[in-house]
Amino acid sequence: MRGRRLLGSKSKINRKEVASMEKLFNKSQKRLGVSSSSVREEGERVVIRGEDMISSLPEPLLCHILSFLTTEQAVQTSVLSSRWRHIWRWVPRLELDSSDFTDDQVCVYFIDKFLAFQGKYYLREFKLTIDHDIFGGDASLYEPCLSKVDMRKLERFQVENTFGPVSFDDFPTPLTLSVCEALVCLKLHYVRLNDDLKSLSLPCLKIMFLEDVVMPSDAAAEALISCSPVLEVLKICLSKDDFVVALRVCSPSLKSFTLKGVERCYVCRHYSVLIDAPKLEYLSLMDYYHFRSFEITSAAESFKVDIDVDFAEKSNFMLEMMIIYSFLNNFSGVKDMTMSWRTLQFIYEIHRMSTLPKFHDLTRLRATACLNASPELLPMLLEICPNLKHLTLELFIDYPVASIAGLSTVRLPPCLVSSLESVEIESPVTEEATELDLARCFMRNSTTLKKLVLRLNESTGVKHKPCDLEQLLEFSKRYGLSQFEVLPVVPTPNPLPEEYVYVKSHRF
């Protein structure tokens, strides 16, 4: 359990905190040319025998400076001098984490006092993190507290519920959205919205994150999106507890949309999605369960797509194929796509059983693939992307494996790489040098290839012999590449096991 600090009008900052703050303050004065001997303490006040440039600023500017700090940090500035004692109270921003308080009641008490002091229409930003990793915590205390936040002039509003080792068993924090005429950014995590959204208006809202937000109905979800006429960025992680079965995203201004699905708790877990967003430039899908249907009725002429989906097996094979075919057909005109390993596997398995639509307009593709995948996978990928010009492959090893010779035996017919102009491969170094064989394969079969970049990760402990890379360089000259590079890659630390590196988190 984290250590707690008590904030509020009834609390006192301990001597260690005062000493630490004065130490930091003295250092800042030295940078301004004020010697430490010019600083003396009189009771609770720190007096500077020199020019205190910051304290001489007008209070509105000081409040603006403090607005870049958390509320806890802003409160700590009250020890600097009597001038600073109450300035933090006028900062139009409240950012709190319940873990910084002794319990939820103290946190709620502080919020109530802060809101009462500020008065109406003064607050511009509200951010509350409710830490459920507290034994004996009571999240229900925050419902009346949140209802007191006057949102009429609020520009940013964020409520986040965090969970430690404790399970996801708490009920979502109930929340009622009221008049929000100035709200620009709304971020909610694990809250329950009341069914009063049809009359809601968000005329200035541009960013909306709804993560594990329990929606009362399909109509409520649609109303929340459609009441935001200037919305540009929307992220939705469907809640396992909500009642949304048909998600309709209709927005004339939306430019970026991220959708993540979760396994539902109730029987009808399959849901349908309809997207009507004529200005949509970026779409990210992450779903491992099942769309009942998925349809894009309008989007920008050229928009990027990031697909990380999988389909659960069903007994009705024909119905399954119709859903999959309809889903992929939505992206037949996409020019720029990113595809996860999970999706690539799924497409490969389906392609073996049935003909799928081709991405004729796709010119740029980024895909993640396993080095020990079937040698037939890469030809299949190039076959469904007949006009591909730029290909980026992120390769990895699926441990444990007896051999990773899969892609080293790949055969690429020249007709499948006739349009390729650039290839970038990021791969771990392997004893079989599969990544080098793959690079040679692209050079050998593509007559239009101009650029090949090979990024090698030596985290496996294996290194290529210098002669191997020299031979590959000569090979690139033989086939007339104008640019060939071999670059080292510094691996990023990952706390998860190796086999889970390419599984994305359910959190944004």
Buried (B, 14 or more C-beta within 10 A) or exposed (E): EEEBBBBBEEBEBEEEEBEBBBEEBBEEBEEEEBEEEBBEEEEEBBEBEEEBEBBEEEEEEBBBBBBEBBBBEBBBBBBBBEBBBEBBBBBBBBBBBBBBBEBBEBBBBBBBBBBEEBEEEEBBBBBBBBBBBBEEBEBEBBBEBBEEBBBEBBBBBBBBBBBEEEEEEBEBBBBBBEBBEBBBBBBBBBBBBEEEBEEBEBEBBBBBBBBBBBBBBBBBBBBBBBBBEBBBBBBBBBBBBBBBBBBBBBBEBBBBBBBBBBEBEEEEBBBBBBBBBEBBBBBBBBBBBBBEBBBBEEBBEEBBBBBBBBBEEEEEEEEBBEBBBBBBBBBEBBBBBBBBBBBBBBBBEBBEEEEBBBBEBBBBBBBBBBBBBBBBBBBBBBEBBBBBBBBBBBBBBBEEEEEBBBBBEBEBEEEBBBBBBBBBBBBBBBEBBBBBBBBBBBBBBBEEBBBBBBBBBBEEEEEBEEEEBEEBEEBBEEBEBEEBEBEEBEEEEEEEEEEEEBEEEEEE
